[in-house]
Amino acid sequence: MSVETQKETLGFQTEVKQLLHLMIHSLYSNKEIFLRELISNASDAVDKLRFEALAKPELLEGGAELKIRVSFDKDAKTVTLEDNGIGMSREDAITHLGTIAKSGTADFMKHLTGDQKKDSHLIGQFGVGFYSAFIVADKVDVYSRRAGSAASEGVHWSSKGEGDFEVATIDKAERGTRIVLHLKSGEDEFADGWRLRNIIKKYSDHIALPIELPKEVAAAEGEDKPAVEWETVNRASALWTRPRTEIKDEEYQEFYKHIAHDFENPLSWSHNKVEGKLEYSSLLYVPTRAPFDLYQREAPKGLKLYVQRVFVMDQAESFLPLYLRFIKGVVDSNDLSLNVSREILQKDPIIDSMKSALTKRVLDMLEKLAKNEPEQYKGFWKNFGQVMKEGPAEDFANKEKIAGLLRFASTSGDDGEQVVGLAEYLARAKEGQDKIYYLTGETYAQVKNSPHLEVFRKKGIEVLLLTDRIDEWLMSYLSDFDGKNFVDVARGDLDLGNLDSEEDKKAAEEVAKSKEGLVERLKTALGESVAEVRVSHRLTDSPAILAIGEQDLGLQMRQILEASGQKVPDSKPIFEFNPAHPLIEKLDNEQSDERFGDLSHILFDQAALAAGDSLKDPAAYVRRLNKLLVELSA
């Protein structure tokens, strides 16, 4: 070993210390997984070298045969893993091995629960697989040199997995990284060729470059030690290039864990080869859980891009729309050039065709999941539903298809779970119903108990209950589904169409005509607070509600705009009253204009509260209410 210089001891980032504590105390139920993680990292390092060498062939340093080697020493109780990939500089080693995943450390620690099973899922989400080495090792040495740098610029990183690590500059003739694991007492089983071979076959057979193990052969005549030959123990062929009939589910699952750095199996996947005008292969996965940065639209996302089996780009985001940013996978094209860049991708018409086809492929996969495995789809919706709701606005061509995948809570349920699909809603619609009715609001309790639903309960009509902050915005892009228009039950003048009999309509007209005087008095009393006053057809139990004008923003959208500091257009609600309610009858008979005004404003404010709005003048409401209470108790 060459002389070490510039040796220093540095402390781990606080989050790494806590992570190492979890690792060392058996966070993983299966210890052998450490080798999968280290091989996966080595494979990524080789992919990065291939990519950079497209522009700078000199980075290959005359060694274009890329591989990973795993060896062991029973006497020394070590396992060594070596790759001739991109390698690390001193700064890289400090950055990548002393901190978690370069970003998201605060998020990572925020998500830790202390529950080993739950926490283990987070490891993959935050790209911290290297630390799995400390499950079986009480000391880890890393020797590395970045491709293209001088032999004297190698780095030696070493740690016992406690509070600190050492880093020193060394001479290293070959580019790439060598990791030496000094096995803990009791972990000698891993210093064994048969054991390592089985782990590689089990977890890393899909890696698309040779993984080699030493194969001892008899010593040549006159030599003391047997010669060492290396043999490839994995298939070393890209999984997506093989026929689907030859690939087991377990292989698909392990490949997903490799590319997604996830520790859970995917929910579903789709493997396809396209031939003809365009030629490409794709392997797309739906994860089981949402990543921590799902709602950060600017976070890295996209598929791994290969061109004729050569890795070109990680997180190529041009192949799927933003609302499908959670999809993981690989696309391998025969029609793109090897020097393709993100800028070229954005302008290439081939990409538009591939994006359209891949988007349809994902939506078909989700449709199949929803139809064949509704419980699994329910889990998918909990994790990714809000992101899918971005779809109708972003992807007009697939709007109907996306709408069919949406799920909502409704008045037919009693727990607020979003499980009702639009096709299911229409299948159980009332005879003669030609609309899809919905109501938006802040909370499930608020919309479930809204006075706007009273006539629907009376007639047994199901209403979708929308409580996600994105819902009102979503509905502005969904006008119809399967030929049926969407109707906001809190907006405009409610028309139930064929669900109202001619007798009901005639009776409503007569009641409205008989209350024209009360309508005028209320208009005068409420003045500038309202756009209109009218007799309500929606109410059966409550005295009054506030409806929204057909073209006005609803409460959800107003609150979103206000929170973002944008100017909200002025609009006034429509005051509707229930002529059969005792309070309205008392109001109609009230002779005192002052008392009539107070009662009218109390009813208006109560209707605003029931709609989930805040009062513009709470003190005036309290004053009027107290005045009324005093009068009643006198």
N, C-alpha and C positions, 0 to 999 in steps of 0.2 A: 504494500500500500504506500502511496506517495505521501510526502510530508504535508501535514495540515497547516494552513496559515489562516490568519484573520478569524481565529476561533472565538466565538462568543456564545454566551448563554442567554436565551430570551424566554420570557414568560408567555404561556399560552393565553389567548383571549379567554375571558371569563366563561363564555359560552362553551368553548372547547373543553375546559376543565369539567364542567357539568356533564357534557356529552361523554367524555372519557369515563367519568364515574359510572354513567349508565352502561357504557360498553363493557367495562371491566366487571360489572356486577351482572353479567349475563343478560343484557338487554335482548339479545337474539336467543330464541329457543333452539336454534340450530347453528352450532358453532362453525360448521364447515362452510357456511356462507361467506366467510372472510375471503376465501380464494376467488369466489365468483366476483366479489367487489373489486379486488385488486386486478384481476384479469380484465374486467370491464373497463377500469381506468386505463390500463395498458393499451387496450384496443382503441380507446378514444385518443390516446397519445399518438398511436400509429396513424390513425385517420387524419389527425391534425398535421402530421408531417407530410402525408400524401398530398393534402390540400395545399400547404405552403410550398411544396416542391414543384407544384404546377407552374408557379411564377418564378421560383428560385431552385432549379434542379441541383445546384451546388449543395443544397442542404442535405442531400442524400449521401454526400461525402464518399461516393464510390460504392456505397453499400445499399443497393436497391432491394435486396431480399429482406422483406420486413417480416418479423416474427416475434413471438413471445416464448420465453423459456422458463420452465419451472424446474427447480432442482432441490435437493435436500441433503442433509448431512446428519446421519443418525447419531454419530459420536458427539458432534457439536450441538445437536438438538436445534438445528436451524432449517428453515424453509426459505429459499431464495426465488424471487420472481424478477425476471429481467426482460425489458423490451428495448428495441432500437427505434423508438418513436421520436417525438419532438424534443423530449427531455425538458429539464428545468434549469434556470439560472439560480443564483443565490437568492435574488429577490423573489423569484417565482416560488422557491421552496418556503421562504418565510411567509409569503402571502397565502399560498395554497395549503400549506401543512400546519400553519399556526392559527388560521382563522377558519370559520365555517363558510364555505361556498361563496366567499367574496361579497355576498350580500344577504340580506334577510336574517341576520343573526338575531336581531331583537324579536322579529316575528317568530323565529324558531323557538326561542326560549319562552315566548308568550304562550306558544301552543303546547309546551311540555306539561304533562298532567301528573307525572309521578306513577302513572299506570304503565307498566312495562309493555304490555301488549299494544296499547294505544300509541305510546311514544315510539315504538319500533316502526310504525307506519311513517313517522315524520322523517326518519333518517333519509329515506330515499327522496322525499320531497325537497330536501335541502342539500342534496349532493354531498353527503359527508361519509361516503362509503369507505374512504381510506382508513378512517379511525376504527373500522371493524377489525383491523389487524390486531388491535389490543385485546380482542376477545381471547386469542390464543397465545399472544406474545407478551412478555413482560419488558421487552426492549425491541425497538424497531430502528434499523439503520437504513437510510436512503442515500444512495450515491447516484448523482445525476449530472448530465451536461446537456445544455441546450444545443440543438443542431445549428451549425454555422458559427458557433463560438469556439475560441481557442481551447486546446486540451488543458491549459492551465486554469481554465475558468470553470472547472467542475465544482460541485458542491456536495458536502457530506452533512446530512441532517440526521440527528439522532435523538431519541426520547425514550424514557421508560414509562410514558403515559401518565405522568404525574403533573406537577405544576409548571414544568418548563421543558425546553428542548435546546440542544446545542446545534450550532451551524458553523461550518468551517469551509474554507476554500481548499480544493484539492486538484491534483492533476488527474484527468480521466481521458484516456485515449479515444474511447468510443462514445458516440452520442447516445442519448437515451437514459433510461432509469433502471437501477438495480435496487430492489427492496429485500433486505435480509430480516427475517423474523426470528428472534431468539425465543423459542417456545417456552411457555410456562411449565412448571412441574406438573406432570399429569397430562400434558398435551402431546406426548411423544408420538401418538398415533399418526400425527400429520407428517412426521419425518419418515414417510414410507411411500415408495413408488406406486404400489397397488392402490393405496388409499387416495393419493393425489390424482391418479389416473381416473378413478371412479368419480371423484368430485368434478373433474374437468368434463368428463363425458356427460354427467348429470346436468350441470349448470351452464357450461360454456361451449357445448358442441356446435352451436350456431355461429360462434365468432368467425368472421370471414377472413381470418389469416391463421397461419399455422401456430398451434400451441405445442411446444416440444417438451418432452421429458427425456432424461438420460436413459439409455439402454446399455447396460453393461455387457461387454463381450469379453471373451477370454484374452488374457494378456499375450502379447506377441512374444515370440521366443527371445529370451534375453532381457525382458522387461519385468519389473517387480509388480507394477500395478496394472489392472485390466484397463484396456482402452475404453473411452467413453464415446458412444455414438448417440446421436439425438434422433428421436422418432416423433412424428406428428401424431397426436392422440385424439384430435378433434377432426371433424369433417373438413374444416377450413374452407367451406363454400358458403356464399351468401344465402341465408335462409330463404329470402324472397325469390331467389332464382330457381328454387326447387319446386317440383310439382306438388300441389296441395295434398294429393293422395298419399304422398310419402312423408308428410310432416305430422307428427303427433301433437295433440293439444298441449302437452307438457313443453314441447319445443317452442311452440308459439308463445306460451306464457313466459318461458325463460328469456326468450328474445325480447319480449316487451320489457321485462325488468331491466334488461341490459340497456336498451335505448332510452327508457324513461327514467332510469335510476329510481325505480319504485320497488317496494318490497311486497306489494300485494299483486295478485293476479289481475289481469284486465277484466272488465265486465264483458267485453265482446270484441271481436276483430273481424276484418274482412281482407282477404288476400286475393289479388287479381292481376292477371297479365293481359294487357291490351295490345292487339296486333292490328295492322292495317295502315290507315293513313298516318296515325301516330303509334309509336311503339314504346310502351313503358310498363313497369311493374309497380304495384303499390301494395303495401301492407299497413293497414290502418287499425288503430286500437282505440277503444273507449275505456278510459281509466275507471276504476271503482270509486276512487275518491277525488275530490277537487284539490288541486294544488293550492298552496297558501296564497299565491299571487294571482289567482284566477280573475279577480276584479280589478287588477291593475292592467288596464288595456295596453299600456306601453311596455309591459314586461315581456321578456324574450318568449317566443312561441314559434310553432311551425314544425314542419317535418324535416327529417334528415334527407338531404338530397344527394343522390349518387348519379353519376353519368357513366354508363357502360361499366358498372360495378365499382367505379372509383369514387370515393367519398369526396364531395365538393363543398358541402355547406351544412352546418348545423342550423336548426331553427329557420329553415327557409319558409317564410310566412306568406309567400305569394300563391301557394297552392290551395289554400282554404280560406274562406271568409272569416272575419274576426270573431263572429259569434260561435264558430267551431274551434276556437283557439285551444280548447282543452284536448283535442285529438292528438295522439302521439302516433309516430310511425315513420315509414320509409317510402320514398318514391325514387325509382331508378329509371332514368330516361335514356333512350338511344338517339333522341333527336336534338338534344342540347349539346353545345360545345363544352369542352372541359374547362375553358377559361371563363365560364359564365360567372356573373357577379349579381349582387342584389339589384343594382341599377338596371342591368340588362334584363333580369327576370321580370321587372315591373313593366317592361315595354314589349316583351316577346309575345306575339299572338299565340304561339304554341302553348304558353303558360295559361292563357285564358281558356283554351279548350280543355287542358288538363284540369284546371281549377273547377270548371263546370262539371266535368265528369266525376272528379273526386268528391265534390260537394254532394252530388246526387248519390254517390256510393255511401257516404256517411249517413245521409238521411234515410236511405234504404235500410242500412244496418240498424238504425234506431227504430224504424218502423217495425222491423222484424222482431227486435227485442221487446217492443211494446206489445206486439200481438202474441208472441209465443211465451214470453216470460214477464207478465205484468208486475210481479213482485220485484223482480230485478229492475224493471223500468221505473218503478216507484222510487227505488234507491237512487237511480240515475237522476230522476227529476229533482229530488231533494238537493243533490249536489250541484247540478248544472242547469236547473230550470230557469233561473234568472238570466243566465247567459243566453240560453236558447230564445228567451223573449226579445233579445236584440235582433233576432233573425228577420222578422217581417220587414223591418225598416231597412236592413242592409241588403237583403236578397229578394228582390221583387219577383224574380223568375221562379223561385221556389216557395212563394208566400203560402200557397194552399197546403203544400206538403209540410211546411214548418207548423202551420196552424193545426194540422192534424196531430202533431206531436206535443202540442201544448197541454198542460194540465192545470185545472183550477179547483178551488173549493167551491161548494155550492150549497144551496138551501136544503139539498137532499141529504147532506152529511151533518154531523154534529160535533166534529172535532177540528175543523179548519184545515184538514189535510188536503193538499192539492192533488186530487186523484181523478177528477172528472175530465175526460177528453171530449172534444166537440162532437165527434161522431157518436159517442155514447149519449151525450146530452140530447142530440137530435133524435136518436133512436127511441128515447122514452119521452119525447115531447108530447104535449096534449094534442088531441086531434084538432086540426085547423090552425095549429100554431105555425106561423111562417116567419118567426123572428127568434133570435138568440138573445135572451135578456141577461144583462149583467149590471152589477153595482160596484163601484170602487170606493175605497175608504182606507183609513189608517190602520185599523186593527180588525181582526175577525169578529170580535165581540161587538164592535161598533156597527159593522155592516150587517151582521147576523140579526141584530135587534133594530135595524133601521126602520122607521115608519114607512119608508118608500116601498117596503116589501109587503105591506099589509094586504093590498088587493091581490097580490100574487099568492100569498098564503091562503086567502079565502077561496081562490079559484084553483089551487093546487098546481100552480105553474112554477117550475124550477127556475131559479135565478143563479147565475154564476157570481161568486163573491170574490172580488179582486182586491188584495191588500198589499201586494208588493209595490214599492215606490215607483217601479218602472211601468206599472200596469196601465195607467191612464195614457202614458206616452205610447205604449204598445197598441192600445186600442185605436189610437189615431191613425195607425197604419193598417188595421184590420177592419175592412168595411163589411165583409161577408165571408161565409164559409159554406160550401156545398149549396150555393144559391140562396142562402138565408142571411138576411142582414142582421148585424149586431145592433142592439138598442140599449142605451144607458137608461135605466129606469128612473134616474134622478134628473134626466135632461129633457127639456122641452115639454110639450103637451103630450102626455102618455096616450098612445093609441094601441089598444089591444087587438085591433082588427077583428078577425073572425071569432076571437075568444070572448068578445062581448056580444050579447044577443041584441037584436033590434029593440027589444023592450028596454034593456038596460040603457042603451044609447038614448032612447027617447026620454026615459025617466031622468037621466042625467041632464039633458038639455032643459027640461022643465024646471028642475031644481036650480040650475044655474040662472035661469030667467027670473025665478022667484027671489034670488038673492042679489040681484043687481044693485039694490040700495045698499046692502051691507058691503059689497065690493067697493062702491064709491066711498063710503065712510072710512073703510080701511086704507084706501089709497090716500085719502086726505091725512089720516092719522100717521101713517108710516112714511109718507112724503118721499124724500130722496133716498130712503133706505132700500127701496124696492124698484125693480123695473116694471113689475106688473103684479096685480092681485087677481086671483081667480078661484072659483070653486074647484076642489080637487076630486079626481076620479081614482086616486091611488089609496086614499085613507079609509080605514074601517074603524080604527080604535083611537088614533091620535087626533088632536085638534087641528094641528097645522104642520106643514113642512116647507122647506125652501127648495125649489127646483132651480136647475141651472139652465140658462138660455142655450139654444141649439148651437150657437157659434162661440159661446164663452168657454174659458178655461175652467176645468174642474178644480176642486180643492187640492188634490194631489199635485197637479202641474203648477198651480200657483205657489204652493209651498216649496217645490223644487226650485222654481225660478227665483223666489225670494231668498232661499238659502244660498244660491249661487251669485246673489248680488245683481240679478238682472231686473229690469223694469217690468212690472206686471201690468198688463192692460187693465184699465178700469172696467168693471162690470158689476151689475147689481143682480141679486137673486130675484126669483119669482116667488111670491108668497101665495101658497095654496092652503085653503082651509077646508075642514070637514064640516059641512052644514048640519050633519046629524049629531055632532058631539055636543054634550051639555054645556061646555064652556063657550062654544060658539053661539049656542042658543042664548045664553046669558048675555054674551057680548052684543048680540043683535037686539036684545031688549034694553040695553043700557041707555039711559036718557042723558046722563052727564057726559059731556064731551071730554072733560079732563080725565074722568075715570075710564072712559072708552079708550082714550089715547094710551093711558098707562097699561091697561090690559092688553091692548094690541101690541105694544112694544115688548111686554113680558112674553107673549106668545111667539113673537118674532125671534127674540133672543133664545128661547127654549128650543125653537126649531133649528137655530144655528148650532147650538150645543149638540143636539141630536145628530146633526150632520158631521160632527167632528171639528167644527170651526171654533175659533176663539172669538170672544166678544170684543167689539171695538170700544165699548164703554162699560166695563163690568160694574163700575161704581153706580152708574145709572140703573142698571138691572137690579142690583141689590137694593137700592133706594126704593124703587117701584115695588119690588116684592115685599119689602118690610112694611111699606105703607099699606099694601093690600092685606098683609097678615094682621096688622094692628086693627084695621077696619073690621076684619072678620071676627076678631076676638072681643071687639067692643060690645 
